Amino acid sequence: MPPTSTTTAAARRQISSRRRTSAPRRRSPPPSPPPKRMKLLTEILQKAAYAVVEREDYGDVSCEQCRSGERSEELLLCDKCDKGYHMKCLRPIVVRVPIGSWICNKCSGDGQRRVRRLSQRKIIDFFRIQKCKKDDVKMKCRSLQDSRKRRRRSLVYQKKRRRLLPFIPSADPTQRLKQMGTLASALTALHMEFSDDLTYLPGMAPQSANQAKFEQGGMQVLSKEDIETLEQCRAMCKRGECPPLLVVFDSCEGYTVEADDQIKDLTIIAEYSGDVDYIKNREHDDCDSMMTLLLARDPSKSLVICPDKRGNIARFINGINNHTPFYILTSQL
């Protein structure tokens, strides 16, 4: 028996009502990829400071400076670019094999290093310069006149004995600030403190170990005139009247010193300063600016000055590639 029209209309209403009330089906999102447990090598190389892939054979490594592969025992391999350099071909020269990792000058970016300039106030605070009073200026003028008189008198006895001369600071105060600024910038770049004195620290050589009687063969004593000249140089340094020198940076030599004015022979430039230690404790030290302070009869009592944390301009003059006979460095007791 066929369905009636009433039954068919009711069935359609039920179907349409179901379609209206039922929620539409949504497409399910694609499954998310599982979290990465390991990063790709390219991502690591982009963020890492440097990474070196070890070679299987280093027999073909040659020096980047002299292009020679001889003396392989003196070849240093850069931990960043994996290139080789002879220790004597580097500037400054590397005396012994460094302990730990070593990076060449090109990879370390020393060639692009720029020495930042310091303000006048920071330079004065850095060197703890003392302000001069009127009485001090008068005494300074008298001391200069006396030194000129002594210099004239010394010309008569020049053939007998040559005396030490005080350095002559630049007359322009702006130029002196520039000179001190280069020194302050170099010390800051090396994370060093300025010091014009010898420093005795716990765990190192005590001050009692630095005595003239311990020197093998005796120690030369300065004359009265030379002592006065030395005291005059100390007083000038405390007033901010520094030697006419500039500390400059060279991509090959590192920090070096250049004369900013004429300097006569036998002129006192600076007293060597830094931490005092026994030489036996510094046998494997990589510092290239250590200065012998005391050669004792007992070698275990010999002392050296180590300007790696504290020092003055002598630390840059004494570079192993900067030897010159036209200045004198003195050591304090």
FENCORZI-V446281 format. One record per residue. N is the residue number from 1. RES is the residue in three letters. BURIAL is + if it has 24 or more other C-alpha atoms within 12 Angstrom, else -. Layout:
# FENCORZI-V446281
n=N res=RES burial=BURIAL
n=N res=RES burial=BURIAL
This chain:
# FENCORZI-V446281
n=1 res=MET burial=-
n=2 res=PRO burial=-
n=3 res=PRO burial=-
n=4 res=THR burial=-
n=5 res=SER burial=-
n=6 res=THR burial=-
n=7 res=THR burial=-
n=8 res=THR burial=-
n=9 res=ALA burial=-
n=10 res=ALA burial=-
n=11 res=ALA burial=-
n=12 res=ARG burial=-
n=13 res=ARG burial=-
n=14 res=GLN burial=-
n=15 res=ILE burial=-
n=16 res=SER burial=-
n=17 res=SER burial=-
n=18 res=ARG burial=-
n=19 res=ARG burial=-
n=20 res=ARG burial=-
n=21 res=THR burial=-
n=22 res=SER burial=-
n=23 res=ALA burial=-
n=24 res=PRO burial=-
n=25 res=ARG burial=-
n=26 res=ARG burial=-
n=27 res=ARG burial=-
n=28 res=SER burial=-
n=29 res=PRO burial=-
n=30 res=PRO burial=-
n=31 res=PRO burial=-
n=32 res=SER burial=-
n=33 res=PRO burial=-
n=34 res=PRO burial=-
n=35 res=PRO burial=-
n=36 res=LYS burial=-
n=37 res=ARG burial=-
n=38 res=MET burial=-
n=39 res=LYS burial=-
n=40 res=LEU burial=-
n=41 res=LEU burial=-
n=42 res=THR burial=-
n=43 res=GLU burial=-
n=44 res=ILE burial=-
n=45 res=LEU burial=-
n=46 res=GLN burial=-
n=47 res=LYS burial=-
n=48 res=ALA burial=-
n=49 res=ALA burial=-
n=50 res=TYR burial=-
n=51 res=ALA burial=-
n=52 res=VAL burial=-
n=53 res=VAL burial=-
n=54 res=GLU burial=-
n=55 res=ARG burial=-
n=56 res=GLU burial=-
n=57 res=ASP burial=-
n=58 res=TYR burial=-
n=59 res=GLY burial=-
n=60 res=ASP burial=-
n=61 res=VAL burial=+
n=62 res=SER burial=+
n=63 res=CYS burial=+
n=64 res=GLU burial=+
n=65 res=GLN burial=-
n=66 res=CYS burial=-
n=67 res=ARG burial=-
n=68 res=SER burial=-
n=69 res=GLY burial=-
n=70 res=GLU burial=-
n=71 res=ARG burial=-
n=72 res=SER burial=-
n=73 res=GLU burial=-
n=74 res=GLU burial=+
n=75 res=LEU burial=+
n=76 res=LEU burial=+
n=77 res=LEU burial=+
n=78 res=CYS burial=+
n=79 res=ASP burial=+
n=80 res=LYS burial=+
n=81 res=CYS burial=+
n=82 res=ASP burial=+
n=83 res=LYS burial=+
n=84 res=GLY burial=+
n=85 res=TYR burial=+
n=86 res=HIS burial=+
n=87 res=MET burial=+
n=88 res=LYS burial=-
n=89 res=CYS burial=+
n=90 res=LEU burial=+
n=91 res=ARG burial=+
n=92 res=PRO burial=+
n=93 res=ILE burial=+
n=94 res=VAL burial=+
n=95 res=VAL burial=-
n=96 res=ARG burial=-
n=97 res=VAL burial=-
n=98 res=PRO burial=-
n=99 res=ILE burial=-
n=100 res=GLY burial=-
n=101 res=SER burial=-
n=102 res=TRP burial=+
n=103 res=ILE burial=+
n=104 res=CYS burial=+
n=105 res=ASN burial=+
n=106 res=LYS burial=-
n=107 res=CYS burial=-
n=108 res=SER burial=-
n=109 res=GLY burial=-
n=110 res=ASP burial=-
n=111 res=GLY burial=-
n=112 res=GLN burial=-
n=113 res=ARG burial=-
n=114 res=ARG burial=-
n=115 res=VAL burial=+
n=116 res=ARG burial=-
n=117 res=ARG burial=-
n=118 res=LEU burial=-
n=119 res=SER burial=-
n=120 res=GLN burial=-
n=121 res=ARG burial=-
n=122 res=LYS burial=-
n=123 res=ILE burial=+
n=124 res=ILE burial=+
n=125 res=ASP burial=-
n=126 res=PHE burial=+
n=127 res=PHE burial=+
n=128 res=ARG burial=-
n=129 res=ILE burial=+
n=130 res=GLN burial=-
n=131 res=LYS burial=-
n=132 res=CYS burial=-
n=133 res=LYS burial=-
n=134 res=LYS burial=-
n=135 res=ASP burial=-
n=136 res=ASP burial=-
n=137 res=VAL burial=-
n=138 res=LYS burial=-
n=139 res=MET burial=-
n=140 res=LYS burial=-
n=141 res=CYS burial=-
n=142 res=ARG burial=-
n=143 res=SER burial=-
n=144 res=LEU burial=+
n=145 res=GLN burial=-
n=146 res=ASP burial=-
n=147 res=SER burial=+
n=148 res=ARG burial=-
n=149 res=LYS burial=-
n=150 res=ARG burial=+
n=151 res=ARG burial=-
n=152 res=ARG burial=-
n=153 res=ARG burial=-
n=154 res=SER burial=-
n=155 res=LEU burial=-
n=156 res=VAL burial=-
n=157 res=TYR burial=-
n=158 res=GLN burial=-
n=159 res=LYS burial=-
n=160 res=LYS burial=-
n=161 res=ARG burial=-
n=162 res=ARG burial=-
n=163 res=ARG burial=+
n=164 res=LEU burial=+
n=165 res=LEU burial=+
n=166 res=PRO burial=+
n=167 res=PHE burial=+
n=168 res=ILE burial=+
n=169 res=PRO burial=+
n=170 res=SER burial=+
n=171 res=ALA burial=-
n=172 res=ASP burial=-
n=173 res=PRO burial=-
n=174 res=THR burial=-
n=175 res=GLN burial=-
n=176 res=ARG burial=+
n=177 res=LEU burial=+
n=178 res=LYS burial=+
n=179 res=GLN burial=+
n=180 res=MET burial=+
n=181 res=GLY burial=+
n=182 res=THR burial=+
n=183 res=LEU burial=+
n=184 res=ALA burial=+
n=185 res=SER burial=+
n=186 res=ALA burial=+
n=187 res=LEU burial=+
n=188 res=THR burial=+
n=189 res=ALA burial=-
n=190 res=LEU burial=-
n=191 res=HIS burial=-
n=192 res=MET burial=+
n=193 res=GLU burial=+
n=194 res=PHE burial=+
n=195 res=SER burial=+
n=196 res=ASP burial=+
n=197 res=ASP burial=+
n=198 res=LEU burial=+
n=199 res=THR burial=+
n=200 res=TYR burial=+
n=201 res=LEU burial=-
n=202 res=PRO burial=-
n=203 res=GLY burial=-
n=204 res=MET burial=+
n=205 res=ALA burial=+
n=206 res=PRO burial=-
n=207 res=GLN burial=-
n=208 res=SER burial=-
n=209 res=ALA burial=+
n=210 res=ASN burial=+
n=211 res=GLN burial=-
n=212 res=ALA burial=+
n=213 res=LYS burial=-
n=214 res=PHE burial=-
n=215 res=GLU burial=-
n=216 res=GLN burial=-
n=217 res=GLY burial=-
n=218 res=GLY burial=-
n=219 res=MET burial=-
n=220 res=GLN burial=-
n=221 res=VAL burial=-
n=222 res=LEU burial=-
n=223 res=SER burial=-
n=224 res=LYS burial=-
n=225 res=GLU burial=+
n=226 res=ASP burial=+
n=227 res=ILE burial=-
n=228 res=GLU burial=-
n=229 res=THR burial=+
n=230 res=LEU burial=+
n=231 res=GLU burial=+
n=232 res=GLN burial=+
n=233 res=CYS burial=+
n=234 res=ARG burial=+
n=235 res=ALA burial=+
n=236 res=MET burial=+
n=237 res=CYS burial=+
n=238 res=LYS burial=+
n=239 res=ARG burial=+
n=240 res=GLY burial=+
n=241 res=GLU burial=+
n=242 res=CYS burial=+
n=243 res=PRO burial=+
n=244 res=PRO burial=+
n=245 res=LEU burial=+
n=246 res=LEU burial=+
n=247 res=VAL burial=+
n=248 res=VAL burial=+
n=249 res=PHE burial=+
n=250 res=ASP burial=-
n=251 res=SER burial=-
n=252 res=CYS burial=-
n=253 res=GLU burial=+
n=254 res=GLY burial=+
n=255 res=TYR burial=+
n=256 res=THR burial=+
n=257 res=VAL burial=+
n=258 res=GLU burial=+
n=259 res=ALA burial=+
n=260 res=ASP burial=+
n=261 res=ASP burial=-
n=262 res=GLN burial=-
n=263 res=ILE burial=+
n=264 res=LYS burial=-
n=265 res=ASP burial=-
n=266 res=LEU burial=-
n=267 res=THR burial=+
n=268 res=ILE burial=+
n=269 res=ILE burial=+
n=270 res=ALA burial=+
n=271 res=GLU burial=+
n=272 res=TYR burial=+
n=273 res=SER burial=+
n=274 res=GLY burial=+
n=275 res=ASP burial=+
n=276 res=VAL burial=+
n=277 res=ASP burial=+
n=278 res=TYR burial=+
n=279 res=ILE burial=+
n=280 res=LYS burial=-
n=281 res=ASN burial=-
n=282 res=ARG burial=+
n=283 res=GLU burial=-
n=284 res=HIS burial=-
n=285 res=ASP burial=-
n=286 res=ASP burial=-
n=287 res=CYS burial=+
n=288 res=ASP burial=+
n=289 res=SER burial=+
n=290 res=MET burial=+
n=291 res=MET burial=+
n=292 res=THR burial=+
n=293 res=LEU burial=+
n=294 res=LEU burial=+
n=295 res=LEU burial=+
n=296 res=ALA burial=+
n=297 res=ARG burial=-
n=298 res=ASP burial=-
n=299 res=PRO burial=-
n=300 res=SER burial=-
n=301 res=LYS burial=+
n=302 res=SER burial=+
n=303 res=LEU burial=+
n=304 res=VAL burial=+
n=305 res=ILE burial=+
n=306 res=CYS burial=+
n=307 res=PRO burial=+
n=308 res=ASP burial=+
n=309 res=LYS burial=+
n=310 res=ARG burial=+
n=311 res=GLY burial=+
n=312 res=ASN burial=+
n=313 res=ILE burial=+
n=314 res=ALA burial=+
n=315 res=ARG burial=+
n=316 res=PHE burial=+
n=317 res=ILE burial=+
n=318 res=ASN burial=+
n=319 res=GLY burial=+
n=320 res=ILE burial=+
n=321 res=ASN burial=+
n=322 res=ASN burial=+
n=323 res=HIS burial=-
n=324 res=THR burial=-
n=325 res=PRO burial=-
n=326 res=PHE burial=-
n=327 res=TYR burial=+
n=328 res=ILE burial=+
n=329 res=LEU burial=+
n=330 res=THR burial=+
n=331 res=SER burial=+
n=332 res=GLN burial=+
n=333 res=LEU burial=+
